Amino acid sequence: MQHSFISINSLLGLAILAGSVLSACGGQEKSDLSTKPNVVVIYTDDIGYGDIGVYGGLIPTPHIDRLAKEGLLMENAYATAATCTPSRYSMLTGEYAWRAQGRGVAPGDASALIRKGRETWPAIMQRAGYRTAVVGKWHLGLGGDDGPEWNGEISHGPLDIGFDYSFIIPSTGDRVPTVYVENRSVLNLDPQDPIEVNYREKVGDRPTGLDHPEFLKMMWSHGHNHTIINGISRMGYMAGGESALWRDEDFADIFVDKSVRFMEESGDAPFFLFLATHDIHVPRMPHERFQGKSGYGFRGDALLQLDWTVGEVLRFLDDKGLAENTIVIFTSDNGPVLNDGYKDEAEELIGDHKPWANLRGGKYSTYEAGTKVPMLVRWPKGIPSGTVSPALFSQLDLMGSFAGFFEEPFDQVQAADTGNNWEAFIGRDKEGRTGLVQEAIQGVLSYVSRDGYKFIPAHQGPELVPWGTGISTGFLPKDQLFYLPDDPGESVNLADAQPEKLEEMKTLLAAVRNPETRK
């Protein structure tokens, strides 16, 4: 197959443009500020490109599929990283997480990665007149330099960066502390039973998964054998806080309840809801009414629970007459993983279902399945039903696109990588970004261009993710070049056959990485 190439200088110019903020006013039609659409972002965890029915998944997801039937399905949408913390950071701040150290997967007691005064997507929505909330998984740290004060007022949290209401789990379900944080304090905490968290040595007298596996209702496989809470051993040690402990099986019900209450209480004000679900992330412990229903083990059952969550949100919008002018966004923070620390039979019961679809790799990987994710957008007032788009789109551009739509200025120095890609977001522009950067573990960055080429630089790393997931990292001691339209599984390395294209792609990646190219 023949491909025409444009000059390196032209490509370099496009890369610089892609890595910078486009005009906040963008050129699209000005929004009608008297009828601002509500915005609901359903940000899922570890959902692969092939997990959802409309992307070829075998586990029924009728409510999620409805978003595609009544809106837009993106074929080439990407998270910025193959792990959760950097993807969340980038989407909320408009800056690639890899531009500074310390933005990898955050421990459960991490200090806040996004501090007061930082430009953010929810802050832009506030300035545009929205009531804003985050519900669900946070995993971006809390508190000042010494970390969160679990037994008092928690500073440097969501309320300091643009959210009016916050109901979160501090990091993930597999890490302590296993408590909810509502606004600035731990929910239901007894001051006579203070929380103590330690990720270096054991605290308190709760048993651990390593010493007392007989107390577990789900056995750990690697790295999750510390304090046992709710029959599940976690990463890290925790003492105290008995009255505040969560029950994993209740996550979805509680998150839906808090989300619906927030939307109800918004009244006539437009609302921005960031609903960060946990279902597919380990430990997978769906509610009892979903257990055993999918035939694919707890991972499949958790996917059914996620679909129920989406259905409940859509039902509320329908019942309140809000569906027509509400933008619902469904996407994932990174790609799929089966064995990620617990023996929950995700591998044994996967059957013919392929969470990664026809892609290679998965969570943590520099291959496509690490960051290429499902993305569905429903907005009956602004997007025709059944729209499918091949446009290259990064979650990084959600911030800049909404700023452009509302004609809201923002700090383009802090949010230096977001762009106004609104026309692609609503399905009108079928090309999208000129290129984007993917971040894998060990800080490895790859580059995908609009013309379908992908470059992975040489890296002396392990062939497989080191902690037992069985996922290919994509690391080789030589450069890799792929043409994704013909080779989505990244099986044919074109680096030797197309040396000029390889050099162009190297230049493009270097241009985005170089701080001097940033506005």
URURHU-V352226 format. One record per run of one state. SS is the DSSP state (a for helix, b for strand, c for the rest). FROM is the first residue (numbers start at 1). TO is the last residue. If there is no record, write none. Layout:
# URURHU-V352226
ss->(SS SS)
from->(FROM FROM)
to->(TO TO)
This chain:
# URURHU-V352226
ss->(c a c a c b c a c a c b c b c a c a c a c b c b c b c a c b c b c b c b c b c b c a c b c b c b c b c b c a b c a c b c a c a b c b c a c b c b c b c a c a c b c b c a c b c b c b c b c b c a c a c)
from->(1 8 19 33 36 38 45 53 56 62 70 72 79 81 82 84 94 97 100 121 128 131 138 144 145 147 148 158 161 165 170 175 176 179 183 185 187 196 199 208 209 213 216 220 221 227 230 232 234 235 236 237 240 242 245 246 248 266 271 277 297 320 323 326 333 342 343 368 371 372 373 375 379 387 395 397 407 422 426 432 433 435 440 441 444 445 450 453 457 464 465 472 473 480 484 499 514 515 518)
to->(7 18 32 35 37 44 52 55 61 69 71 78 80 81 83 93 96 99 120 127 130 137 143 144 146 147 157 160 164 169 174 175 178 182 184 186 195 198 207 208 212 215 219 220 226 229 231 233 234 235 236 239 241 244 245 247 265 270 276 296 319 322 325 332 341 342 367 370 371 372 374 378 386 394 396 406 421 425 431 432 434 439 440 443 444 449 452 456 463 464 471 472 479 483 498 513 514 517 519)
